[in-house]
Amino acid sequence: MRIVVTNCNTTQEMTEEIVRGARAAAGPGTTVTGLTPAWGPASAEGWLDSYLSAAAVLDTLRTYDGAPYDAVVMAGFGEHGREGVRELVDVPVVDITEAAAHLACLLGRRYGVVTTLERSCGQIEDSLETAGVARNCAAVVGTGLNVLDLGDDERTETAFLAAAERACAAGAEALVLGCAGMTGLQRVVGEKLGLPVVDGVAAAVKLAESLVALGLTTSRVGSYAEPLPKRRAWGRPAGR
């Protein structure tokens, strides 16, 4: 089985970190390939970045010419584009936001999301609402860290634990890592907090494997029907 994991930004180091986490979660016989958009934001933090990221990820998958793949994992927490990708490709598409929330709902009555900047909280709330899992979300809390600051493990852990306390105070019984760049942190903070912590990348990989193993893929009836045939111009027209 081959899974393609799409980073939502152009930072190759983050793609490599995401792929490491995805491979650690993958079962025997599963190959993970990471894709980094050739254009778009260096980090996705806010509405403008998110919409740019969505178009860049769609373009990356549209122009992909590597080995065939069996599923796509979208590794952008709360970012746009998952619905468009489900129309575009003919394999299961699992978004880490949706995957993490679904698994968290199996572990506690209410869950909390700990993310990066506070400005991302509303966007994540909207994504959870669209996915139908917002009802069980107790809180989405920011750490105050930029996405590209997450490489400082000690600083990230400290900020995460402080934000986690706020989520727990709001009623969270399980927590979700609200950024793909936090992959791997769940092992450390889960023990210190004494409650389940779900990594979206790992959750999405396992759900993608399950869908492929069960022979299931996106429905083409209704919302995710194939795009209507028409002319679509991608990028700046030649000569301009």
SERO-4910 file (N, C-alpha, C, O; in steps of 0.05 Angstrom, whole numbers):
BEGIN
 pado doro    nc1    nc2    nc3   cac1   cac2   cac3    cc1    cc2    cc3    oc1    oc2    oc3
  Met    A     17    -24      0      0      0      0     18     25      0     38     26     15
  Arg    A     11     44    -16     26     69    -18      8     93    -10    -13     97    -21
  Ile    A     17    108      9      3    132     18     19    157     12     43    158     18
  Val    A      6    177      0     19    202     -5     10    222     17    -14    225     22
  Val    A     29    235     29     24    254     50     31    282     40     54    287     32
  Thr    A     11    300     39     16    327     29     21    347     52      4    350     69
  Asn    A     44    360     52     48    382     70     32    405     60     27    408     36
  Cys    A     23    423     78      7    446     69     24    470     64     13    491     56
  Asn    A     50    468     68     68    491     63     93    483     48     96    460     41
  Thr    A    109    503     41    133    498     24    158    491     40    180    490     28
  Thr    A    156    488     66    180    482     82    187    453     81    173    436     94
  Gln    A    208    446     67    215    418     63    222    404     89    216    380     93
  Glu    A    235    418    108    241    406    134    216    396    148    217    376    162
  Met    A    194    411    146    170    403    159    158    378    145    147    360    158
  Thr    A    160    377    118    151    354    104    166    329    114    154    308    119
  Glu    A    192    332    118    208    309    127    200    300    155    199    276    161
  Glu    A    194    319    172    185    313    199    158    299    199    153    279    213
  Ile    A    140    308    182    113    296    179    116    267    169    103    249    179
  Val    A    133    264    149    137    237    137    148    218    158    140    194    159
  Arg    A    167    227    175    177    210    196    155    200    214    154    177    221
  Gly    A    137    218    222    115    211    239     96    192    225     85    173    237
  Ala    A     91    197    199     73    180    184     84    152    181     69    132    184
  Arg    A    110    150    176    122    124    173    123    108    199    120     84    200
  Ala    A    126    123    221    126    109    247     98     97    254     97     77    267
  Ala    A     77    110    243     50    100    248     41     79    229     24     62    235
  Ala    A     53     79    205     45     61    184     51     32    190     70     25    204
  Gly    A     34     14    180     37    -14    184     57    -26    165     65    -13    146
  Pro    A     65    -51    169     84    -65    151     72    -65    122     48    -71    119
  Gly    A     89    -60    103     80    -60     76     68    -34     66     62    -32     42
  Thr    A     66    -14     83     56     12     75     80     30     69     98     34     85
  Thr    A     80     42     45    101     61     37     89     89     39     67     94     29
  Val    A    104    108     51     95    135     54    113    154     37    138    153     40
  Thr    A    101    170     21    115    189      4    105    217     12     81    222     12
  Gly    A    123    235     18    116    263     25    117    281      1    135    279    -16
  Leu    A     97    299     -2     97    319    -23     98    347    -11     83    353      7
  Thr    A    115    363    -22    118    391    -14    109    409    -37    121    407    -59
  Pro    A     90    427    -34     82    445    -56    106    461    -66    123    469    -50
  Ala    A    106    466    -92    128    482   -104    123    512    -99    142    528   -102
  Trp    A     99    519    -92     93    547    -87     72    548    -64     60    528    -57
  Gly    A     69    572    -53     50    576    -31     65    587     -7     88    595     -9
  Pro    A     52    587     17     64    599     40     85    580     53     84    556     51
  Ala    A    105    593     66    126    577     80    114    564    104    123    543    113
  Ser    A     93    576    116     78    564    137     49    574    135     45    597    127
  Ala    A     30    557    141      2    565    139     -9    574    165    -13    559    184
  Glu    A    -14    600    167    -23    613    192    -43    635    186    -35    659    184
  Gly    A    -67    627    182    -88    647    176   -103    641    150    -95    622    136
  Trp    A   -123    656    146   -141    651    123   -127    653     96   -130    636     79
  Leu    A   -112    675     92    -98    679     66    -79    655     61    -80    644     39
  Asp    A    -63    648     80    -44    626     77    -59    600     71    -51    584     54
  Ser    A    -82    596     85    -96    571     81   -108    568     53   -107    547     42
  Tyr    A   -119    590     43   -130    588     16   -108    585     -5   -111    570    -25
  Leu    A    -85    598     -1    -63    594    -19    -53    565    -17    -47    553    -38
  Ser    A    -51    555      7    -42    528     12    -61    508     -2    -51    489    -14
  Ala    A    -87    512      0   -106    494    -12   -102    492    -42   -101    470    -54
  Ala    A    -99    515    -55    -94    515    -84    -67    501    -91    -66    487   -111
  Ala    A    -47    507    -75    -21    495    -80    -21    465    -77     -9    450    -93
  Val    A    -34    455    -57    -36    426    -52    -52    413    -75    -43    392    -85
  Leu    A    -74    425    -83    -89    414   -106    -72    413   -131    -72    394   -146
  Asp    A    -56    434   -136    -39    436   -159    -17    414   -157    -10    402   -177
  Thr    A     -7    410   -133     14    389   -129      4    362   -136     17    346   -149
  Leu    A    -20    355   -127    -32    329   -133    -40    327   -162    -38    306   -175
  Arg    A    -50    350   -173    -58    350   -202    -35    344   -220    -38    330   -240
  Thr    A    -11    353   -213     13    350   -230     31    327   -222     52    324   -233
  Tyr    A     23    313   -201     40    291   -191     44    270   -213     25    261   -226
  Asp    A     69    261   -217     75    241   -237     92    219   -226    107    205   -241
  Gly    A     91    214   -200    106    193   -187     91    166   -188     72    163   -204
  Ala    A     99    148   -171     87    121   -170     58    124   -162     51    142   -146
  Pro    A     40    106   -171     12    107   -163      9    104   -133     25     91   -120
  Tyr    A    -12    117   -122    -16    115    -93    -45    106    -88    -62    108   -104
  Asp    A    -48     96    -63    -74     84    -55    -91    102    -38   -115     98    -35
  Ala    A    -78    123    -26    -93    141     -9    -77    167     -6    -52    167    -10
  Val    A    -91    188      1    -78    214      6    -83    222     35   -106    220     45
  Val    A    -62    230     49    -65    242     76    -58    272     73    -36    278     64
  Met    A    -77    289     81    -72    318     80    -62    327    107    -78    328    126
  Ala    A    -37    335    109    -25    342    134    -24    372    139     -3    384    142
  Gly    A    -48    384    139    -50    412    147    -73    414    166    -96    409    158
  Phe    A    -68    422    191    -89    421    211   -107    446    208    -98    469    212
  Gly    A   -132    441    201   -151    463    198   -150    477    172   -164    497    168
  Glu    A   -132    468    154   -129    482    129   -151    474    109   -164    453    111
  His    A   -155    491     89   -175    486     69   -165    466     48   -141    460     47
  Gly    A   -184    456     32   -176    440      8   -185    411      8   -185    399    -13
  Arg    A   -192    400     32   -198    371     32   -221    364     13   -220    343      0
  Glu    A   -242    380     12   -265    374     -5   -257    374    -34   -266    357    -50
  Gly    A   -240    394    -42   -231    395    -70   -214    371    -77   -216    361    -99
  Val    A   -196    363    -59   -179    340    -64   -196    315    -67   -190    297    -83
  Arg    A   -218    312    -52   -235    289    -54   -249    288    -82   -255    266    -92
  Glu    A   -254    311    -93   -264    311   -121   -243    304   -141   -248    291   -161
  Leu    A   -218    313   -135   -196    311   -155   -186    282   -158   -181    274   -181
  Val    A   -182    268   -136   -169    242   -138   -189    219   -134   -211    223   -123
  Asp    A   -181    195   -143   -199    172   -142   -192    152   -120   -198    129   -122
  Val    A   -179    162    -99   -171    145    -76   -181    158    -51   -188    182    -51
  Pro    A   -182    144    -28   -190    156     -3   -173    180      4   -148    180      0
  Val    A   -185    201     15   -171    225     23   -177    230     53   -200    233     60
  Val    A   -156    230     70   -160    233     98   -145    258    108   -121    260    104
  Asp    A   -160    276    119   -150    301    130   -142    297    159   -158    285    174
  Ile    A   -119    307    168   -110    301    195   -128    314    216   -131    303    238
  Thr    A   -141    336    210   -159    349    229   -183    331    235   -190    326    258
  Glu    A   -195    322    213   -219    305    215   -212    278    229   -227    269    246
  Ala    A   -189    267    220   -181    241    231   -176    242    261   -185    225    276
  Ala    A   -161    262    269   -155    265    298   -180    269    315   -182    257    336
  Ala    A   -198    285    305   -223    290    320   -240    265    322   -251    260    344
  His    A   -242    250    301   -258    226    302   -247    206    322   -262    194    338
  Leu    A   -220    203    322   -208    184    342   -211    195    370   -216    179    389
  Ala    A   -208    221    374   -211    233    400   -239    228    411   -243    224    435
  Cys    A   -259    228    394   -287    224    402   -291    195    413   -310    190    427
  Leu    A   -273    177    405   -275    149    415   -261    146    442   -263    125    455
  Leu    A   -246    167    451   -230    165    475   -240    181    498   -232    176    521
  Gly    A   -258    199    493   -269    216    514   -295    229    504   -299    232    480
  Arg    A   -311    238    523   -337    250    515   -332    276    500   -346    283    481
  Arg    A   -312    292    509   -305    317    496   -274    318    493   -260    308    510
  Tyr    A   -266    331    472   -237    333    467   -229    362    464   -247    379    459
  Gly    A   -204    368    466   -193    395    462   -171    394    441   -157    374    439
  Val    A   -168    416    427   -147    419    407   -127    439    417   -134    462    424
  Val    A   -101    432    417    -80    451    423    -65    457    398    -53    439    386
  Thr    A    -64    482    390    -53    489    364    -30    510    367    -19    512    389
  Thr    A    -24    524    346     -2    543    346    -12    571    355    -15    576    378
  Leu    A    -16    588    336    -25    616    342    -55    617    347    -70    602    336
  Glu    A    -63    636    363    -91    640    369   -107    646    344   -131    640    343
  Arg    A    -95    659    325   -109    667    301   -119    643    285   -137    645    268
  Ser    A   -107    619    290   -116    595    276   -140    581    289   -151    563    277
  Cys    A   -147    590    313   -168    575    328   -195    576    313   -208    555    311
  Gly    A   -203    599    304   -229    601    290   -230    585    265   -251    573    258
  Gln    A   -208    584    250   -207    568    226   -209    539    232   -223    524    218
  Ile    A   -196    530    254   -198    501    262   -226    495    270   -237    474    264
  Glu    A   -239    513    285   -267    509    294   -285    505    269   -302    488    270
  Asp    A   -281    521    249   -297    519    225   -292    492    211   -311    480    201
  Ser    A   -267    484    210   -260    458    197   -274    435    212   -284    416    199
  Leu    A   -273    436    238   -286    415    254   -316    415    250   -329    394    249
  Glu    A   -328    439    247   -357    441    242   -364    429    216   -383    414    213
  Thr    A   -348    435    195   -353    424    169   -351    394    169   -366    380    154
  Ala    A   -333    383    184   -329    354    186   -349    340    203   -350    316    204
  Gly    A   -365    356    218   -386    344    234   -377    334    261   -391    318    274
  Val    A   -354    344    271   -343    334    296   -339    357    316   -326    354    337
  Ala    A   -351    380    311   -347    403    328   -363    401    354   -355    412    375
  Arg    A   -385    386    354   -403    384    377   -387    374    402   -393    383    424
  Asn    A   -369    356    398   -354    344    420   -328    359    427   -313    350    445
  Cys    A   -323    382    414   -299    397    419   -303    416    442   -320    434    440
  Ala    A   -289    413    464   -292    430    487   -278    457    483   -288    478    492
  Ala    A   -255    457    469   -240    482    465   -218    478    444   -207    456    441
  Val    A   -212    499    430   -189    500    412   -171    522    424   -179    546    425
  Val    A   -147    515    433   -130    533    448   -103    537    434    -91    517    425
  Gly    A    -94    561    432    -68    567    419    -46    567    439    -50    574    463
  Thr    A    -22    560    430      2    561    447     17    587    444     34    594    461
  Gly    A     10    602    423     25    627    418     50    623    402     65    642    397
  Leu    A     55    599    393     79    593    377     73    594    348     51    585    339
  Asn    A     91    604    332     89    602    303     95    573    294    108    558    308
  Val    A     85    566    271     89    539    261    119    532    259    127    511    266
  Leu    A    135    552    249    163    547    246    179    548    272    203    544    271
  Asp    A    166    554    294    179    554    320    178    526    333    191    522    353
  Leu    A    164    508    321    159    482    334    184    464    335    184    444    348
  Gly    A    205    472    321    230    457    322    244    458    349    261    441    355
  Asp    A    237    478    366    248    480    393    231    462    411    210    471    421
  Asp    A    240    438    416    224    418    430    217    426    458    194    423    467
  Glu    A    236    438    473    231    445    501    210    468    502    192    467    519
  Arg    A    214    487    485    195    510    485    167    501    477    147    509    488
  Thr    A    166    483    457    140    473    447    126    457    469    102    461    473
  Glu    A    140    440    483    128    424    504    117    441    526     95    436    536
  Thr    A    132    461    534    124    479    556     98    494    548     79    495    563
  Ala    A     98    505    524     75    519    514     51    501    511     28    509    516
  Phe    A     56    477    501     34    458    497     21    451    524     -4    451    526
  Leu    A     37    445    544     26    438    570     10    460    583    -11    455    595
  Ala    A     19    485    579      4    507    590    -23    510    576    -43    516    589
  Ala    A    -23    507    549    -48    509    534    -66    485    540    -91    488    541
  Ala    A    -54    462    545    -70    438    551    -86    442    577   -108    432    579
  Glu    A    -74    455    596    -88    460    621   -113    476    616   -134    471    629
  Arg    A   -112    495    598   -136    511    592   -157    494    578   -181    497    583
  Ala    A   -148    476    560   -167    459    547   -181    440    566   -205    435    565
  Cys    A   -165    429    585   -176    411    605   -195    425    623   -216    414    631
  Ala    A   -189    450    630   -207    466    647   -233    471    634   -254    475    647
  Ala    A   -233    471    607   -258    475    591   -274    449    588   -296    450    577
  Gly    A   -263    427    598   -278    402    597   -267    380    579   -279    360    575
  Ala    A   -243    385    568   -231    365    550   -222    340    565   -209    342    586
  Glu    A   -229    317    555   -221    291    568   -200    277    551   -188    257    559
  Ala    A   -196    287    527   -175    278    509   -165    302    493   -179    322    491
  Leu    A   -140    301    483   -129    324    469   -120    316    441   -113    293    436
  Val    A   -119    335    424   -110    332    396    -88    351    391    -90    375    398
  Leu    A    -67    342    378    -45    359    369    -55    375    345    -61    364    324
  Gly    A    -57    402    348    -69    418    327    -51    429    307    -55    451    297
  Cys    A    -29    414    300    -11    422    278      5    398    271     15    383    288
  Ala    A      9    393    245     25    371    236     54    373    246     67    352    249
  Gly    A     63    397    251     91    401    261     94    392    289    117    391    299
  Met    A     72    386    303     74    375    331     77    345    332     78    333    353
  Thr    A     77    332    309     79    303    307    101    292    325    124    302    324
  Gly    A     95    273    341    114    261    360    111    271    388    120    258    407
  Leu    A     99    294    392     97    306    418     78    291    436     80    292    461
  Gln    A     59    276    425     39    262    440     51    242    461     39    238    482
  Arg    A     74    230    454     86    211    472     95    224    498     93    212    519
  Val    A    106    248    495    116    262    519     94    274    536     93    269    560
  Val    A     77    290    523     57    305    538     35    286    548     22    292    569
  Gly    A     29    265    534      8    246    543     14    235    570     -4    233    587
  Glu    A     39    227    575     47    216    601     45    238    623     36    232    645
  Lys    A     53    262    617     53    283    637     25    292    643     19    300    666
  Leu    A      7    291    623    -20    301    628    -39    279    639    -59    284    651
  Gly    A    -31    254    634    -48    232    644    -74    228    629    -94    219    640
  Leu    A    -74    236    603    -98    232    587    -90    227    558    -67    233    551
  Pro    A   -108    216    541   -100    210    514    -94    235    497   -108    255    499
  Val    A    -73    234    481    -66    255    463    -63    244    435    -47    225    431
  Val    A    -79    254    417    -80    243    390    -64    260    370    -67    284    369
  Asp    A    -46    246    356    -31    259    335    -46    256    309    -51    233    300
  Gly    A    -52    278    296    -69    276    272    -56    262    249    -69    248    233
  Val    A    -29    264    246    -15    250    224    -18    220    227    -25    206    209
  Ala    A    -12    210    252    -14    181    257    -43    172    254    -48    151    242
  Ala    A    -62    188    264    -90    180    262    -99    178    232   -112    159    225
  Ala    A    -90    197    216    -98    197    188    -86    174    173    -99    162    156
  Val    A    -61    167    179    -48    145    166    -62    119    172    -68    103    154
  Lys    A    -69    114    197    -83     90    205   -111     88    192   -119     67    184
  Leu    A   -125    111    192   -151    111    179   -149    106    149   -166     93    137
  Ala    A   -129    118    137   -125    114    108   -119     85    102   -130     73     83
  Glu    A   -102     72    118    -97     44    114   -122     27    117   -127      8    102
  Ser    A   -139     34    137   -163     19    141   -182     22    117   -194      2    109
  Leu    A   -185     46    106   -203     50     83   -193     33     59   -209     21     46
  Val    A   -167     34     55   -156     19     32   -160    -11     36   -169    -25     18
  Ala    A   -155    -20     60   -157    -49     66   -186    -58     63   -191    -81     56
  Leu    A   -205    -40     70   -234    -47     67   -245    -43     39   -268    -49     34
  Gly    A   -228    -33     21   -237    -28     -6   -256     -5     -9   -273     -5    -27
  Leu    A   -254     15      9   -272     38      9   -258     63     -2   -234     67      3
  Thr    A   -273     79    -16   -262    104    -25   -285    125    -26   -308    118    -20
  Thr    A   -279    149    -34   -298    171    -33   -322    166    -51   -319    157    -74
  Ser    A   -346    171    -41   -370    168    -57   -370    188    -80   -362    211    -76
  Arg    A   -379    179   -103   -382    197   -126   -411    205   -130   -419    217   -150
  Val    A   -428    200   -110   -456    207   -111   -460    233    -96   -457    233    -71
  Gly    A   -467    255   -109   -472    280    -95   -448    297    -92   -435    305   -112
  Ser    A   -442    304    -67   -423    326    -61   -395    322    -74   -384    341    -83
  Tyr    A   -385    297    -74   -358    292    -84   -358    279   -112   -340    265   -118
  Ala    A   -379    285   -127   -379    276   -155   -355    287   -170   -344    308   -162
  Glu    A   -346    274   -191   -323    284   -206   -328    313   -216   -351    319   -222
  Pro    A   -308    329   -217   -311    357   -226   -324    358   -254   -318    341   -271
  Leu    A   -341    377   -259   -354    380   -285   -333    386   -306   -314    401   -301
  Pro    A   -335    374   -329   -316    379   -351   -318    408   -360   -340    417   -369
  Lys    A   -297    423   -359   -296    450   -368   -267    459   -370   -249    446   -360
  Arg    A   -263    481   -382   -236    492   -383   -229    504   -356   -244    520   -345
  Arg    A   -206    496   -345   -195    508   -320   -167    517   -324   -150    501   -332
  Ala    A   -162    542   -320   -135    553   -323   -120    553   -296   -131    564   -277
  Trp    A    -97    541   -295    -82    540   -270    -58    558   -273    -42    557   -292
  Gly    A    -55    576   -253    -31    594   -253    -34    617   -272    -55    621   -285
  Arg    A    -13    633   -274    -13    657   -291    -11    649   -320      7    633   -327
  Pro    A    -28    660   -337    -26    654   -366      1    661   -377     14    680   -368
  Ala    A     11    645   -396     37    649   -408     38    677   -421     19    687   -433
  Gly    A     62    690   -417     66    716   -429     58    740   -412     60    763   -420
  Arg    A     47    734   -387     39    756   -370     57    756   -345     53    773   -328
***
